[in-house]
Amino acid sequence: MFSFKKIILLSILIILLFSGTVFAQKTILLKENLIREIIAEVSGVLQLKNIMQLGPFEMNRPESEYLNNYRETDFMLNILKQYGFSDVHVEKFDAPPQWDAVKARLTVFGPLKEIIADHDRVAASLARGSISGNVKTDLVYVPNGTDKKSYKKFKVKGKIVISEGNISSIFNAAVKNNGAAGVVSYEVRYPHKYPHMLVWSSVKPDKKKPRGFGFQISYSKGRELITRLKKGIKVTVFADVKTKYYPHKHEVVTALIPGTDREAQELLLIAHLYEGVAKQGANDNYSGVACTLETGRVILKLIKEGVIKQPRRSIRFLWPPEMTGSRAYIKKHPEKMGQIFAGINIDQVGENMVRTRSIFYVSRSAWAIPSFFNDVVQDFAELTREMNNDDSTDYYGRLALQITSPLGSQLPFLLKMYGFDSNSDHVEFSNGNVKIPMLFFLCWPDDFYHSNMDTPDKSDPTQLKRVAFIATASVIAATSADPEDAITFAALSAGKGRRRIADKFEHSIKLMQIAKAADLYTAYKKAAITIEQSYKYEIANLNTIKIIAEENKNAISSIKNQAANFNFEMKASLRSLNGMYKLLCRQYDVKSIQLVLTPKEKEMSRLIPVKKAKGMIAQMAVKMKSGLPESHDVNKYYHAAWELANYIDGEKTMLEIAHAVLAEFGGPMPEKSAEFFYGLEENGVIELIKK
């Protein structure tokens, strides 16, 4: 029986042990002189110039781009050859027809003629999907125009409706249900800060009877027009819209820095070149494109100057249309996917942090697809934070700011490391089908995201330089590593792993402390699962270093020793957790219960989910939908359902998967995860095999 003092002391010692591996200001991965060489060569200004050439502003594409290459593709092909990349080419894939706005103008008559929307001036003025139209009619204000019931008092057939809210919802209610000719919206995220911002928008006309268009106008102009209409002043508008569909193609630009003796092993850098063909944004995502370009340019320059050797492993670069282009590339090259051992998706990373109110996030790959490369990138990201946020200098309060651009900000580096996140190209690679561990770089939030104000003046050369440094240093460390470096990687991952476990341990203690007496056992069980699975994840993470260790006995032994240490520490942590549970039971005057499996968990431990579709391409075509309602516990934990499906490998039991996901996301409890698997079985996408 543990005493109170012993339990508290042991808990403190374990937390101190875990948090003792504190990131030093100097990384162990690369020598300091090489780090200084990288910092000196990386340019935020060159990146900003490339952003400005790719998209100085959102523009209307000419017909020639739909019939030949898009201008971004030609720019990339030229600059990649100029920088000295290998295997530079574009791959084209057929796709559904591409909508394009040829022209679109909305004019108000009375008392003065005024053009309030013009696609040639501001491309965001017209909602994607709009149909051609030539209409001169009254403008009708329908309050709460997103609701179909609001139209009972208004005659809008053949008219143009203006209202508040999402343009797609207004369009559905006004055009589809009430026969309006078109709609106008003045929706904006921050109307009082940016009254002239136009957000990107889209509408979906009926396929059988396509009609209708949607215009975005500024908040200030929208309020002015509504004020007139409320006073009974008639407002006549003329909409002149011409749109067209072209045979669509996905253009995926790709290039390579070839490796030497391990050239078949590839590290992937990806940044989507097209945020949809009709819309373009400087930070989303020309900044990601510029950053990957700069990463490759710097590596090639350092090789040419003899600062570094040609990397042992190849570096593959992809610049696709977001999501759809990545998916098409994977389907065409399934054999290449097995060669890629890790990667980074770089998506909108150039923001001026103050102006856009952003933080730079580095998202790790999901637990189901672990990789040591997560820790390599984290090491250089934290080094960048140390070098630019250090106030312990000769002058009190003065930051080091060692990675800055003379034309950029002189701001601290706002970094947040966190777990898996979705909604960009890495999801197409980093899942249970393709199984490539991918990190995700992102600045978020961003006041100007998906609007006409996402322009190069919001980009910061200093931020661009810092992100390119992180990417460049990480890529060099991973692709140039020798078997002896696996020992360093193992020490690094073990150290950072202990920091992650310390966070989980602290969370688990709090989970029990805040539980009510009736819920204490459940909280303890959840805490115990979390700690055990956290250690198992870190061991799996260590084992990915074997690709670097190759056949080196010392390196392999180092990995095994670190894993053995984790197994030993796991037992001590679980004992400490149990001691805390018993202490809390005494405080609540309840009987402590030994951890046991419920009948449902025992059943789960005997069942192995197996996908019915065989092979990567076939599995990509299957939607892992369980049919569970949004209110179900599985759907309450962001990404939990997605990760449950990722873990399905024909070897792990339902219970093993459920425990891992609970530890990663904080829930759901195993019995609830079981319902997800039974739903998949009922929908015919998996079968449950008895162990």
C-alpha positions as CSV (number, residue, x, y, z in Angstrom):
1,M,0.0,0.0,0.0
2,F,1.4,3.3,-1.1
3,S,1.5,6.2,1.3
4,F,0.3,9.6,0.2
5,K,3.9,11.1,0.4
6,K,5.4,8.2,-1.5
7,I,2.8,8.5,-4.3
8,I,3.3,12.2,-4.7
9,L,7.1,11.9,-4.6
10,L,7.1,9.1,-7.2
11,S,4.8,11.1,-9.4
12,I,7.0,14.1,-9.2
13,L,10.1,12.1,-9.9
14,I,8.5,10.5,-13.0
15,I,7.4,13.8,-14.4
16,L,10.8,15.3,-13.7
17,L,12.4,12.3,-15.5
18,F,10.2,12.7,-18.5
19,S,10.5,16.4,-18.7
20,G,14.2,16.3,-18.1
21,T,15.0,15.8,-21.8
22,V,14.7,19.5,-22.5
23,F,15.5,20.8,-25.9
24,A,19.0,22.3,-26.0
25,Q,19.7,25.5,-28.0
26,K,22.1,23.5,-30.3
27,T,20.7,20.5,-32.1
28,I,22.5,17.2,-32.1
29,L,21.4,16.4,-35.7
30,L,23.6,18.7,-37.7
31,K,26.9,20.5,-37.0
32,E,26.6,24.2,-36.1
33,N,28.7,25.3,-39.1
34,L,26.3,23.6,-41.5
35,I,23.3,25.2,-39.7
36,R,24.9,28.6,-40.2
37,E,25.5,27.8,-43.9
38,I,21.8,26.9,-44.3
39,I,20.6,30.0,-42.5
40,A,22.9,32.2,-44.7
41,E,21.7,30.6,-48.0
42,V,18.0,30.4,-47.3
43,S,16.3,33.5,-48.6
44,G,12.9,34.9,-47.7
45,V,13.1,37.6,-50.3
46,L,13.6,35.1,-53.1
47,Q,10.5,33.2,-51.9
48,L,8.5,36.4,-51.8
49,K,9.6,37.2,-55.4
50,N,8.4,33.8,-56.5
51,I,5.1,34.3,-54.7
52,M,4.6,37.6,-56.5
53,Q,5.4,36.0,-59.9
54,L,3.0,33.2,-59.2
55,G,0.2,35.4,-58.1
56,P,0.5,39.1,-57.5
57,F,-3.3,39.1,-57.3
58,E,-6.2,36.9,-58.0
59,M,-6.8,37.0,-61.7
60,N,-9.2,35.7,-64.5
61,R,-7.6,33.0,-66.5
62,P,-7.5,33.4,-70.3
63,E,-8.8,30.6,-72.5
64,S,-5.3,29.8,-73.6
65,E,-4.4,28.4,-70.2
66,Y,-7.3,25.9,-70.3
67,L,-6.2,24.7,-73.8
68,N,-2.5,24.6,-72.9
69,N,-0.5,24.7,-69.6
70,Y,-1.7,26.8,-66.8
71,R,0.7,29.8,-66.2
72,E,1.8,28.4,-62.8
73,T,2.9,25.1,-64.5
74,D,5.0,26.9,-67.0
75,F,6.6,29.1,-64.3
76,M,7.4,26.1,-62.2
77,L,8.9,24.1,-65.1
78,N,11.2,27.0,-66.1
79,I,12.4,27.8,-62.6
80,L,13.0,24.2,-61.6
81,K,15.3,23.7,-64.6
82,Q,17.0,27.0,-63.8
83,Y,17.7,25.9,-60.2
84,G,19.1,22.6,-61.4
85,F,16.4,20.0,-60.3
86,S,16.4,16.6,-62.0
87,D,13.4,14.8,-63.6
88,V,11.5,18.0,-64.0
89,H,8.2,17.4,-65.8
90,V,4.4,17.8,-65.6
91,E,2.0,15.0,-65.4
92,K,-1.6,15.5,-66.6
93,F,-4.7,13.7,-65.5
94,D,-8.2,13.9,-66.9
95,A,-10.8,15.4,-64.6
96,P,-14.4,16.5,-64.6
97,P,-15.1,19.7,-66.7
98,Q,-13.6,22.9,-65.3
99,W,-15.9,25.9,-64.7
100,D,-14.5,29.3,-65.8
101,A,-15.8,32.8,-65.6
102,V,-15.3,34.5,-69.0
103,K,-16.8,37.8,-67.7
104,A,-19.2,38.9,-64.9
105,R,-20.3,42.4,-64.0
106,L,-23.1,43.7,-61.7
107,T,-24.2,47.3,-62.3
108,V,-26.6,49.4,-60.3
109,F,-28.8,52.1,-61.9
110,G,-30.2,55.0,-60.0
111,P,-29.6,57.6,-58.9
112,L,-26.1,57.1,-60.4
113,K,-24.7,54.2,-62.5
114,E,-22.3,52.2,-60.4
115,I,-20.4,49.0,-61.0
116,I,-20.5,47.1,-57.7
117,A,-19.0,43.8,-58.9
118,D,-16.6,43.0,-61.8
119,H,-14.8,39.7,-62.2
120,D,-12.1,41.2,-64.2
121,R,-11.3,43.7,-61.4
122,V,-11.8,41.3,-58.5
123,A,-12.1,37.6,-59.4
124,A,-13.8,36.8,-56.0
125,S,-16.8,38.9,-57.2
126,L,-18.4,35.9,-58.9
127,A,-19.3,32.7,-57.1
128,R,-17.8,29.6,-58.7
129,G,-20.5,27.5,-60.4
130,S,-22.5,30.5,-61.6
131,I,-24.3,30.1,-64.9
132,S,-24.4,32.6,-67.8
133,G,-27.1,35.3,-67.6
134,N,-28.0,38.7,-69.0
135,V,-30.6,40.2,-66.7
136,K,-31.8,43.7,-66.0
137,T,-34.3,43.6,-63.1
138,D,-35.1,44.8,-59.6
139,L,-32.9,44.0,-56.6
140,V,-35.0,42.5,-53.8
141,Y,-33.9,42.3,-50.1
142,V,-35.1,39.2,-48.3
143,P,-34.1,39.2,-44.6
144,N,-32.7,35.9,-43.5
145,G,-32.5,34.8,-47.1
146,T,-30.8,31.5,-46.3
147,D,-34.2,30.2,-45.0
148,K,-36.8,29.0,-47.5
149,K,-39.6,30.2,-45.2
150,S,-38.4,33.8,-45.5
151,Y,-39.6,34.0,-49.1
152,K,-43.4,33.7,-48.4
153,K,-43.8,37.4,-48.3
154,F,-41.7,38.2,-51.4
155,K,-42.0,37.8,-55.1
156,V,-38.5,37.0,-56.3
157,K,-39.1,35.0,-59.5
158,G,-36.9,36.6,-62.2
159,K,-35.4,39.0,-59.7
160,I,-32.0,39.3,-58.1
161,V,-32.1,38.7,-54.3
162,I,-29.7,40.3,-51.8
163,S,-29.4,38.9,-48.3
164,E,-27.1,38.2,-45.4
165,G,-25.3,34.9,-44.9
166,N,-23.7,32.2,-46.9
167,I,-24.2,32.7,-50.7
168,S,-24.7,29.0,-51.4
169,S,-27.6,28.9,-48.9
170,I,-29.1,32.1,-50.3
171,F,-28.8,30.6,-53.8
172,N,-30.5,27.4,-52.8
173,A,-33.5,29.2,-51.2
174,A,-33.8,32.0,-53.8
175,V,-32.9,30.5,-57.1
176,K,-33.5,26.7,-56.8
177,N,-36.7,27.0,-54.7
178,N,-38.2,30.4,-55.7
179,G,-37.0,31.0,-59.3
180,A,-34.8,34.1,-58.7
181,A,-32.4,34.9,-61.5
182,G,-29.5,35.3,-59.2
183,V,-28.3,36.3,-55.7
184,V,-26.0,38.8,-54.1
185,S,-24.3,38.3,-50.7
186,Y,-22.0,40.6,-48.7
187,E,-20.8,37.9,-46.3
188,V,-17.4,38.6,-44.7
189,R,-15.7,37.1,-41.6
190,Y,-14.7,40.4,-40.0
191,P,-17.0,43.1,-41.4
192,H,-15.9,45.9,-39.1
193,K,-12.2,45.2,-39.7
194,Y,-12.3,44.4,-43.4
195,P,-15.5,45.9,-44.8
196,H,-14.2,45.6,-48.4
197,M,-13.1,42.0,-48.3
198,L,-14.7,39.5,-50.7
199,V,-14.6,35.9,-49.5
200,W,-14.3,33.0,-52.0
201,S,-17.7,31.5,-52.7
202,S,-19.5,28.9,-54.8
203,V,-23.0,27.9,-55.8
204,K,-24.4,24.7,-57.2
205,P,-27.2,25.2,-59.8
206,D,-29.5,22.2,-60.7
207,K,-27.9,19.9,-63.2
208,K,-31.1,19.3,-65.1
209,K,-32.1,22.9,-65.4
210,P,-28.9,24.9,-64.7
211,R,-29.7,28.6,-64.0
212,G,-28.6,31.3,-61.7
213,F,-25.5,33.1,-60.6
214,G,-24.1,34.6,-57.4
215,F,-22.2,37.8,-56.8
216,Q,-20.1,38.7,-53.8
217,I,-20.0,42.4,-52.9
218,S,-18.3,44.3,-50.1
219,Y,-20.0,44.5,-46.7
220,S,-20.2,48.3,-46.8
221,K,-21.8,48.3,-50.2
222,G,-24.3,45.5,-49.2
223,R,-25.4,47.5,-46.1
224,E,-25.8,50.6,-48.3
225,L,-28.0,48.8,-50.8
226,I,-30.2,47.2,-48.1
227,T,-30.6,50.6,-46.4
228,R,-32.0,52.0,-49.7
229,L,-34.3,49.0,-50.2
230,K,-35.7,49.2,-46.6
231,K,-36.6,52.9,-47.3
232,G,-38.6,51.7,-50.3
233,I,-36.2,53.1,-52.9
234,K,-36.3,51.0,-56.0
235,V,-32.9,49.6,-57.0
236,T,-32.4,48.3,-60.6
237,V,-29.5,46.1,-61.3
238,F,-28.0,44.7,-64.5
239,A,-26.1,41.4,-64.3
240,D,-24.0,40.4,-67.3
241,V,-22.5,37.0,-66.7
242,K,-20.8,34.6,-69.1
243,T,-19.3,31.4,-67.9
244,K,-17.9,28.4,-69.7
245,Y,-16.8,24.8,-69.1
246,Y,-13.5,23.4,-70.4
247,P,-12.2,19.9,-70.6
248,H,-10.4,19.7,-67.3
249,K,-7.0,18.4,-66.5
250,H,-5.0,18.1,-63.3
251,E,-1.5,19.3,-63.8
252,V,1.0,17.9,-61.3
253,V,4.5,19.4,-61.5
254,T,7.2,17.1,-60.1
255,A,11.0,17.2,-59.7
256,L,13.7,15.2,-58.0
257,I,17.0,15.6,-56.2
258,P,18.4,12.1,-56.7
259,G,20.1,10.1,-53.9
260,T,23.2,8.0,-54.2
261,D,23.4,4.6,-52.6
262,R,19.8,4.7,-51.2
263,E,18.2,6.5,-54.1
264,A,15.2,4.2,-54.1
265,Q,14.2,5.6,-50.7
266,E,12.5,8.9,-51.1
267,L,11.5,11.7,-48.9
268,L,8.5,13.7,-50.2
269,L,7.9,17.5,-50.1
270,I,4.5,18.5,-51.3
271,A,2.8,21.9,-51.7
272,H,-0.4,22.3,-53.7
273,L,0.1,24.6,-56.6
274,Y,-3.6,25.0,-57.3
275,E,-6.2,26.1,-54.8
276,G,-8.8,25.1,-57.3
277,V,-8.0,26.5,-60.8
278,A,-10.4,29.4,-60.7
279,K,-9.0,30.9,-57.4
280,Q,-5.5,31.8,-56.4
281,G,-4.0,32.9,-53.1
282,A,-0.6,34.3,-52.1
283,N,-0.3,32.5,-48.8
284,D,-2.7,29.8,-49.7
285,N,-0.8,28.3,-51.2
286,Y,1.9,30.1,-53.3
287,S,3.8,30.5,-50.1
288,G,4.0,26.8,-49.6
289,V,5.1,26.4,-53.3
290,A,7.8,29.1,-52.8
291,C,9.0,27.4,-49.6
292,T,9.4,24.0,-51.2
293,L,11.2,25.6,-54.2
294,E,13.6,27.4,-51.8
295,T,14.2,24.2,-49.9
296,G,15.3,22.4,-53.0
297,R,17.3,25.4,-54.3
298,V,19.3,25.6,-51.1
299,I,20.1,21.9,-51.0
300,L,21.2,22.0,-54.6
301,K,23.3,25.1,-54.0
302,L,25.0,23.6,-51.0
303,I,25.8,20.4,-52.9
304,K,27.2,22.4,-55.8
305,E,29.4,24.4,-53.5
306,G,30.7,21.3,-51.7
307,V,29.2,22.3,-48.3
308,I,27.2,19.0,-48.2
309,K,27.4,15.8,-50.2
310,Q,24.7,14.5,-52.5
311,P,22.1,13.0,-50.2
312,R,22.0,9.2,-49.9
313,R,18.2,9.2,-50.2
314,S,16.2,10.9,-53.0
315,I,14.0,14.0,-52.4
316,R,10.8,14.0,-54.4
317,F,8.9,17.2,-54.9
318,L,5.2,17.4,-55.9
319,W,3.2,20.5,-56.8
320,P,-0.4,19.3,-57.5
321,P,-3.9,20.7,-57.5
322,E,-5.0,20.4,-53.8
323,M,-6.2,16.9,-52.8
324,T,-7.5,15.9,-56.3
325,G,-4.1,16.1,-57.9
326,S,-2.4,14.2,-55.1
327,R,-5.0,11.4,-55.3
328,A,-4.5,11.2,-59.1
329,Y,-0.8,10.9,-58.7
330,I,-1.0,8.2,-56.1
331,K,-3.3,6.1,-58.3
332,K,-1.0,6.4,-61.3
333,H,2.2,5.6,-59.3
334,P,1.2,3.1,-56.6
335,E,4.6,1.5,-56.9
336,K,6.4,4.7,-55.9
337,M,4.4,5.0,-52.7
338,G,6.3,2.2,-51.1
339,Q,9.6,4.0,-51.7
340,I,8.6,7.2,-49.8
341,F,9.5,6.8,-46.1
342,A,8.3,10.2,-44.9
343,G,7.4,13.7,-46.0
344,I,6.1,17.2,-45.3
345,N,3.1,18.9,-46.7
346,I,3.7,22.7,-46.7
347,D,0.5,24.6,-46.9
348,Q,0.1,28.4,-46.4
349,V,3.3,29.1,-44.3
350,G,4.3,32.6,-45.3
351,E,2.0,34.7,-43.2
352,N,3.1,37.8,-41.3
353,M,2.1,36.5,-37.9
354,V,0.9,39.8,-36.5
355,R,-0.9,41.1,-39.6
356,T,-2.8,37.8,-40.2
357,R,-3.1,36.9,-36.5
358,S,-1.6,33.5,-37.1
359,I,0.6,30.9,-35.4
360,F,2.9,28.5,-37.2
361,Y,1.8,24.9,-36.6
362,V,3.7,21.7,-37.2
363,S,1.4,18.8,-37.2
364,R,2.8,15.3,-36.6
365,S,1.7,12.2,-38.6
366,A,-1.1,10.1,-37.0
367,W,-0.2,7.5,-34.5
368,A,-1.2,4.7,-36.9
369,I,1.6,5.9,-39.2
370,P,4.5,6.7,-36.9
371,S,7.9,8.0,-38.1
372,F,11.2,9.3,-36.5
373,F,11.1,12.1,-39.1
374,N,8.4,13.8,-36.9
375,D,11.1,14.3,-34.2
376,V,13.7,15.4,-36.7
377,V,11.4,18.2,-37.9
378,Q,10.3,19.1,-34.4
379,D,14.0,19.4,-33.4
380,F,14.7,22.0,-36.0
381,A,11.4,23.8,-35.4
382,E,12.2,24.1,-31.7
383,L,15.7,25.2,-32.6
384,T,14.3,28.0,-34.7
385,R,12.1,29.1,-31.8
386,E,15.1,29.1,-29.5
387,M,17.2,31.1,-31.9
388,N,14.6,33.7,-32.4
389,N,12.8,34.0,-29.1
390,D,15.8,34.0,-26.7
391,D,15.6,36.9,-24.3
392,S,18.7,35.8,-22.3
393,T,21.1,37.9,-24.3
394,D,23.5,40.7,-23.3
395,Y,20.7,43.3,-23.3
396,Y,17.7,42.5,-21.1
397,G,14.6,41.6,-23.1
398,R,16.4,41.6,-26.5
399,L,15.5,38.7,-28.7
400,A,18.2,36.8,-30.6
401,L,16.4,36.9,-34.0
402,Q,19.1,34.9,-35.7
403,I,16.9,33.9,-38.6
404,T,15.4,37.1,-40.1
405,S,15.2,38.8,-43.5
406,P,16.2,42.4,-43.9
407,L,12.9,43.1,-45.8
408,G,10.8,41.1,-43.4
409,S,9.5,41.4,-39.8
410,Q,11.7,41.3,-36.8
411,L,9.2,39.3,-34.8
412,P,9.5,36.3,-32.4
413,F,8.7,32.9,-33.9
414,L,5.3,31.7,-32.9
415,L,5.4,27.9,-33.0
416,K,2.9,25.3,-31.9
417,M,3.7,21.5,-32.1
418,Y,0.6,19.4,-32.1
419,G,-0.8,16.0,-33.1
420,F,-2.4,15.0,-36.4
421,D,-4.6,17.4,-38.3
422,S,-6.3,17.1,-41.7
423,N,-7.7,19.2,-44.5
424,S,-4.8,19.2,-46.9
425,D,-2.8,17.0,-49.3
426,H,-1.0,15.0,-46.6
427,V,-4.2,13.2,-45.8
428,E,-4.1,11.5,-49.3
429,F,-0.7,10.0,-48.4
430,S,-0.8,9.7,-44.6
431,N,-3.7,7.2,-44.1
432,G,-4.2,3.5,-43.7
433,N,-4.2,2.8,-47.4
434,V,-1.1,4.6,-48.7
435,K,0.7,4.5,-45.2
436,I,3.2,7.4,-45.7
437,P,3.9,9.3,-42.5
438,M,3.5,13.0,-43.4
439,L,3.9,16.1,-41.4
440,F,1.8,19.2,-42.0
441,F,3.1,22.8,-41.9
442,L,0.4,25.5,-41.6
443,C,-0.1,29.1,-40.4
444,W,-3.5,29.3,-38.8
445,P,-5.8,31.2,-38.4
446,D,-5.5,33.8,-41.1
447,D,-7.8,36.8,-41.4
448,F,-7.4,36.8,-45.2
449,Y,-7.8,33.1,-45.9
450,H,-9.8,32.3,-49.0
451,S,-10.5,35.9,-49.9
452,N,-9.5,38.5,-52.5
453,M,-7.1,39.9,-49.8
454,D,-4.8,36.9,-49.7
455,T,-2.2,38.8,-51.5
456,P,1.7,39.0,-51.3
457,D,1.7,42.0,-49.0
458,K,0.4,39.6,-46.3
459,S,3.5,37.4,-46.7
460,D,6.6,37.9,-44.5
461,P,10.1,37.2,-45.9
462,T,11.3,36.4,-42.3
463,Q,8.6,33.8,-41.7
464,L,9.3,32.3,-45.2
465,K,13.0,32.1,-44.3
466,R,12.4,30.4,-41.0
467,V,10.0,27.8,-42.4
468,A,12.4,27.0,-45.3
469,F,15.2,26.6,-42.8
470,I,13.3,24.1,-40.8
471,A,12.4,22.1,-44.0
472,T,15.9,22.3,-45.5
473,A,17.7,21.2,-42.3
474,S,15.2,18.4,-41.6
475,V,15.5,17.1,-45.2
476,I,19.3,17.2,-45.2
477,A,19.4,15.4,-41.8
478,A,17.1,12.6,-42.8
479,T,18.2,12.0,-46.4
480,S,22.0,12.2,-45.7
481,A,21.9,10.0,-42.5
482,D,24.3,7.1,-42.2
483,P,23.6,4.0,-40.0
484,E,25.6,5.5,-37.2
485,D,23.1,8.4,-37.2
486,A,20.4,6.0,-36.2
487,I,21.9,6.1,-32.7
488,T,21.4,9.9,-32.6
489,F,17.9,9.6,-34.0
490,A,17.0,7.0,-31.3
491,A,18.2,9.2,-28.5
492,L,16.3,12.2,-30.0
493,S,13.0,10.3,-30.4
494,A,13.3,8.7,-27.0
495,G,13.9,12.1,-25.4
496,K,11.0,13.8,-27.1
497,G,8.9,10.8,-26.5
498,R,9.4,11.2,-22.8
499,R,8.2,14.7,-23.1
500,R,5.0,13.5,-24.8
501,I,4.5,10.8,-22.2
502,A,4.9,13.4,-19.5
503,D,2.1,15.4,-21.0
504,K,-0.1,12.3,-21.2
505,F,0.8,11.3,-17.6
506,E,-0.1,14.8,-16.3
507,H,-3.4,14.7,-18.2
508,S,-4.2,11.2,-16.8
509,I,-3.6,12.3,-13.2
510,K,-5.9,15.3,-13.8
511,L,-8.5,13.0,-15.3
512,M,-8.7,11.0,-12.1
513,Q,-8.5,14.0,-9.8
514,I,-11.6,15.7,-11.4
515,A,-13.6,12.5,-11.6
516,K,-16.6,12.1,-9.3
517,A,-16.6,9.1,-7.0
518,A,-19.0,7.1,-9.3
519,D,-16.7,7.8,-12.3
520,L,-13.4,7.2,-10.7
521,Y,-12.8,3.7,-11.9
522,T,-13.7,4.7,-15.5
523,A,-11.3,7.6,-15.3
524,Y,-8.6,5.3,-13.9
525,K,-9.2,2.8,-16.7
526,K,-9.0,5.5,-19.3
527,A,-5.8,6.9,-17.7
528,A,-4.1,3.4,-17.6
529,I,-5.0,2.7,-21.3
530,T,-3.6,6.2,-22.2
531,I,-0.3,5.6,-20.5
532,E,0.2,2.1,-21.7
533,Q,-0.6,3.0,-25.3
534,S,1.5,6.1,-25.2
535,Y,4.6,4.0,-24.4
536,K,3.6,1.5,-27.2
537,Y,3.4,4.4,-29.7
538,E,6.8,5.7,-28.7
539,I,8.3,2.2,-29.2
540,A,6.7,1.9,-32.6
541,N,8.1,5.4,-33.4
542,L,11.6,4.1,-32.4
543,N,11.3,1.1,-34.6
544,T,10.9,3.3,-37.7
545,I,14.5,4.3,-37.3
546,K,15.6,0.8,-38.5
547,I,15.4,2.2,-42.1
548,I,18.4,4.4,-41.1
549,A,20.1,1.7,-39.0
550,E,20.2,-0.7,-41.9
551,E,22.3,-3.7,-40.7
552,N,24.5,-1.7,-38.3
553,K,24.5,-3.8,-35.1
554,N,25.3,-0.8,-32.8
555,A,22.5,1.2,-34.2
556,I,20.0,-1.7,-34.0
557,S,21.1,-2.4,-30.4
558,S,20.6,1.3,-29.5
559,I,17.0,1.2,-30.8
560,K,16.3,-2.0,-28.8
561,N,17.8,-0.5,-25.7
562,Q,15.7,2.6,-25.9
563,A,12.6,0.4,-26.5
564,A,13.5,-1.7,-23.4
565,N,13.9,1.4,-21.3
566,F,10.4,2.5,-22.4
567,N,9.0,-0.9,-21.4
568,F,10.6,-0.6,-18.0
569,E,9.4,3.0,-17.5
570,M,5.9,2.0,-18.5
571,K,5.6,-0.5,-15.6
572,A,6.7,2.2,-13.2
573,S,4.3,4.7,-14.6
574,L,1.4,2.3,-14.3
575,R,2.3,1.5,-10.7
576,S,2.3,5.2,-9.9
577,L,-1.0,5.6,-11.6
578,N,-2.5,2.7,-9.6
579,G,-1.1,4.3,-6.4
580,M,-2.8,7.6,-7.2
581,Y,-6.1,5.7,-8.0
582,K,-6.0,3.9,-4.6
583,L,-5.3,7.2,-2.8
584,L,-8.3,8.9,-4.5
585,C,-10.4,5.8,-3.6
586,R,-9.6,6.3,0.1
587,Q,-10.4,10.0,-0.2
588,Y,-13.8,9.2,-1.7
589,D,-14.3,6.3,0.7
590,V,-14.9,3.9,-2.2
591,K,-13.4,0.4,-2.9
592,S,-10.6,0.3,-5.4
593,I,-11.2,-2.1,-8.3
594,Q,-8.6,-4.1,-10.2
595,L,-8.6,-3.3,-14.0
596,V,-10.5,-6.0,-15.9
597,L,-11.9,-6.4,-19.4
598,T,-15.7,-6.1,-19.8
599,P,-17.5,-8.9,-21.7
600,K,-17.6,-6.5,-24.7
601,E,-13.9,-5.8,-24.5
602,K,-13.2,-9.6,-24.3
603,E,-15.2,-10.0,-27.5
604,M,-13.2,-7.1,-29.1
605,S,-9.9,-8.8,-28.1
606,R,-10.9,-11.9,-30.2
607,L,-11.9,-10.0,-33.4
608,I,-9.6,-8.7,-36.1
609,P,-11.0,-6.2,-38.6
610,V,-9.9,-7.0,-42.2
611,K,-10.6,-4.8,-45.2
612,K,-12.5,-6.5,-48.0
613,A,-10.9,-4.4,-50.7
614,K,-7.4,-5.7,-51.5
615,G,-4.6,-3.5,-52.6
616,M,-4.0,0.3,-52.2
617,I,-5.9,1.5,-55.2
618,A,-9.0,-0.7,-54.5
619,Q,-8.9,0.5,-50.8
620,M,-8.7,4.1,-51.8
621,A,-12.0,3.8,-53.6
622,V,-13.8,2.5,-50.5
623,K,-15.4,5.0,-48.1
624,M,-14.9,3.8,-44.5
625,K,-18.4,4.9,-43.4
626,S,-19.9,3.3,-40.3
627,G,-23.3,4.9,-40.5
628,L,-23.0,6.2,-36.9
629,P,-24.9,9.5,-36.2
630,E,-22.9,12.7,-35.6
631,S,-24.0,12.6,-32.0
632,H,-22.2,9.2,-31.5
633,D,-19.2,9.2,-29.2
634,V,-16.8,8.2,-32.0
635,N,-17.7,11.3,-33.9
636,K,-17.3,13.6,-30.9
637,Y,-13.6,13.0,-30.9
638,Y,-12.0,14.8,-33.9
639,H,-10.3,12.3,-36.3
640,A,-11.1,9.3,-34.1
641,A,-13.2,7.6,-36.8
642,W,-10.6,8.3,-39.4
643,E,-7.8,6.8,-37.2
644,L,-9.8,3.8,-36.2
645,A,-10.0,2.9,-40.0
646,N,-6.3,3.7,-40.4
647,Y,-5.2,1.1,-37.9
648,I,-7.0,-1.7,-39.7
649,D,-4.2,-3.9,-41.0
650,G,-5.5,-7.4,-40.7
651,E,-3.3,-8.1,-37.6
652,K,-4.5,-5.8,-34.8
653,T,-7.6,-6.7,-32.8
654,M,-10.6,-4.3,-32.4
655,L,-9.5,-3.8,-28.8
656,E,-5.9,-2.9,-29.6
657,I,-7.1,-0.4,-32.2
658,A,-9.7,1.1,-29.8
659,H,-7.1,1.5,-27.0
660,A,-4.6,3.2,-29.3
661,V,-7.2,5.7,-30.6
662,L,-8.4,6.4,-27.0
663,A,-4.9,7.3,-26.0
664,E,-4.2,9.5,-29.1
665,F,-7.4,11.5,-29.0
666,G,-8.7,11.1,-25.4
667,G,-11.6,8.9,-26.5
668,P,-14.0,7.2,-27.2
669,M,-14.1,4.3,-24.7
670,P,-13.5,0.9,-26.4
671,E,-17.2,-0.2,-26.3
672,K,-18.1,2.8,-28.4
673,S,-15.3,2.2,-30.9
674,A,-16.7,-1.4,-31.3
675,E,-19.9,0.1,-32.7
676,F,-17.8,1.8,-35.4
677,F,-16.4,-1.5,-36.5
678,Y,-19.7,-3.3,-36.4
679,G,-21.1,-0.4,-38.6
680,L,-18.3,-1.0,-41.1
681,E,-19.0,-4.7,-41.2
682,E,-22.7,-4.0,-41.7
683,N,-21.9,-1.7,-44.6
684,G,-19.8,-4.5,-46.2
685,V,-16.4,-2.8,-46.2
686,I,-14.7,-5.0,-43.6
687,E,-15.1,-8.5,-42.1
688,L,-14.4,-9.4,-38.6
689,I,-12.2,-12.5,-38.3
690,K,-11.9,-14.4,-35.0
691,K,-8.4,-14.5,-33.6
